[in-house]
Amino acid sequence: MRKENKDLALWGSYMGRFNNSEILTLAANDKDKTNKKQVSLNILSIKKLLHKLNIQHSIFKGKKNSFGIQYEALDIAKKQYLDLLIILGSTTITFADKIIGLPEKKILKKAGDIPVMIINPQRDMYIMCD
């Protein structure tokens, strides 16, 4: 549901263009109206981008909401022997995250042989290049 998923889509589009890869997108299944709307807007944006770049892609609706969709994506990646999983990292790190662990670290531990690319959503951490 986060707007930063558009950054994630850009990385996916690079893989599609430069590695001639098919991109599979998993949409979160949120019940909250606001979250559902944001997911729909993100999916529409991703679909337009991949279509514009003529990248082969498929979009699936997941069973889990935005907070569990990364784990569902990992399960699918393992079952279908996909080549790369791209996920969005945490925007903020809370005290609870420090105790129970960040979701992206849990994904990395469970990924096994599947490479995982974690996109940094903290825009203040970006480095501008010429």
C-alpha positions as CSV (number, residue, x, y, z in Angstrom):
1,M,0.0,0.0,0.0
2,R,3.0,2.3,0.3
3,K,3.7,4.8,-2.4
4,E,7.4,3.8,-2.4
5,N,6.3,0.6,-4.2
6,K,6.7,2.7,-7.4
7,D,10.5,2.7,-6.7
8,L,10.3,-1.1,-6.4
9,A,8.5,-1.2,-9.8
10,L,11.4,0.8,-11.4
11,W,13.9,-1.8,-10.2
12,G,11.6,-4.6,-11.6
13,S,11.4,-2.7,-14.9
14,Y,15.3,-2.7,-15.1
15,M,15.3,-6.4,-14.7
16,G,12.6,-6.7,-17.4
17,R,14.4,-4.5,-19.8
18,F,18.0,-5.5,-19.4
19,N,17.6,-9.2,-18.5
20,N,14.6,-9.8,-20.7
21,S,12.7,-11.0,-17.6
22,E,9.1,-11.5,-17.0
23,I,7.8,-9.5,-14.0
24,L,5.3,-11.0,-11.7
25,T,3.5,-8.5,-9.4
26,L,1.6,-9.6,-6.3
27,A,-1.1,-7.1,-5.2
28,A,-2.0,-7.0,-1.5
29,N,-5.5,-7.9,-0.5
30,D,-6.3,-5.1,1.9
31,K,-9.8,-4.7,3.4
32,D,-9.5,-1.1,4.6
33,K,-10.9,1.3,1.9
34,T,-8.0,3.7,2.1
35,N,-5.3,0.9,1.8
36,K,-7.3,-0.8,-0.9
37,K,-7.4,2.4,-2.9
38,Q,-3.6,3.0,-2.5
39,V,-2.9,-0.6,-3.6
40,S,-5.1,-0.1,-6.7
41,L,-3.3,3.1,-7.6
42,N,0.1,1.4,-7.2
43,I,-0.9,-1.5,-9.3
44,L,-2.3,0.8,-12.0
45,S,0.9,2.8,-12.0
46,I,3.1,-0.4,-12.2
47,K,0.9,-1.8,-15.0
48,K,1.2,1.4,-17.0
49,L,5.0,1.5,-16.5
50,L,5.6,-2.1,-17.6
51,H,3.2,-1.8,-20.5
52,K,4.8,1.4,-21.7
53,L,8.2,-0.3,-21.6
54,N,6.8,-3.4,-23.3
55,I,7.9,-5.7,-20.5
56,Q,6.2,-9.1,-20.2
57,H,4.3,-9.1,-16.9
58,S,1.5,-10.6,-14.9
59,I,-0.3,-9.2,-11.9
60,F,-1.9,-11.4,-9.3
61,K,-4.1,-10.6,-6.3
62,G,-2.6,-12.0,-3.2
63,K,-4.4,-13.5,-0.2
64,K,-2.6,-11.5,2.4
65,N,-2.8,-7.8,3.2
66,S,0.0,-5.3,2.8
67,F,1.7,-6.4,6.1
68,G,1.9,-10.0,5.0
69,I,2.3,-9.8,1.2
70,Q,6.1,-10.1,1.3
71,Y,5.9,-13.5,3.0
72,E,3.3,-14.6,0.4
73,A,5.6,-13.4,-2.4
74,L,8.4,-15.4,-0.9
75,D,6.3,-18.5,-0.7
76,I,5.3,-18.1,-4.4
77,A,8.9,-17.4,-5.4
78,K,10.1,-20.6,-3.7
79,K,7.2,-22.8,-5.2
80,Q,7.7,-21.4,-8.8
81,Y,11.6,-21.3,-8.6
82,L,11.6,-17.6,-9.5
83,D,15.0,-15.9,-10.1
84,L,14.7,-12.8,-7.9
85,L,12.4,-11.4,-5.2
86,I,12.2,-7.6,-4.9
87,I,10.7,-6.2,-1.7
88,L,10.4,-2.9,0.0
89,G,12.4,-2.3,3.2
90,S,11.0,-0.7,6.3
91,T,10.4,3.0,6.3
92,T,10.6,3.4,10.0
93,I,12.2,1.2,12.6
94,T,10.3,1.0,15.8
95,F,11.3,-0.3,19.2
96,A,9.2,-3.4,18.6
97,D,11.1,-4.0,15.3
98,K,14.3,-4.0,17.2
99,I,12.9,-6.6,19.6
100,I,11.1,-9.0,17.2
101,G,13.2,-8.2,14.1
102,L,12.6,-6.4,10.8
103,P,10.3,-8.1,8.3
104,E,13.0,-7.9,5.6
105,K,15.5,-9.6,7.8
106,K,13.0,-12.5,8.3
107,I,12.5,-12.7,4.6
108,L,16.2,-12.9,4.0
109,K,16.6,-15.7,6.5
110,K,13.7,-17.7,4.9
111,A,14.7,-17.0,1.3
112,G,17.2,-19.8,1.0
113,D,18.7,-19.9,-2.5
114,I,16.4,-17.1,-3.8
115,P,18.2,-13.8,-4.2
116,V,16.3,-10.9,-2.5
117,M,16.7,-7.3,-3.5
118,I,15.5,-4.9,-0.8
119,I,14.6,-1.4,-1.9
120,N,15.4,1.3,0.6
121,P,12.2,3.4,1.0
122,Q,13.9,6.1,3.0
123,R,14.2,8.9,0.5
124,D,16.5,10.9,2.7
125,M,19.0,8.1,2.3
126,Y,19.1,8.5,-1.5
127,I,22.3,9.9,-3.1
128,M,21.9,12.2,-6.0
129,C,24.1,11.4,-9.0
130,D,24.9,13.5,-12.1
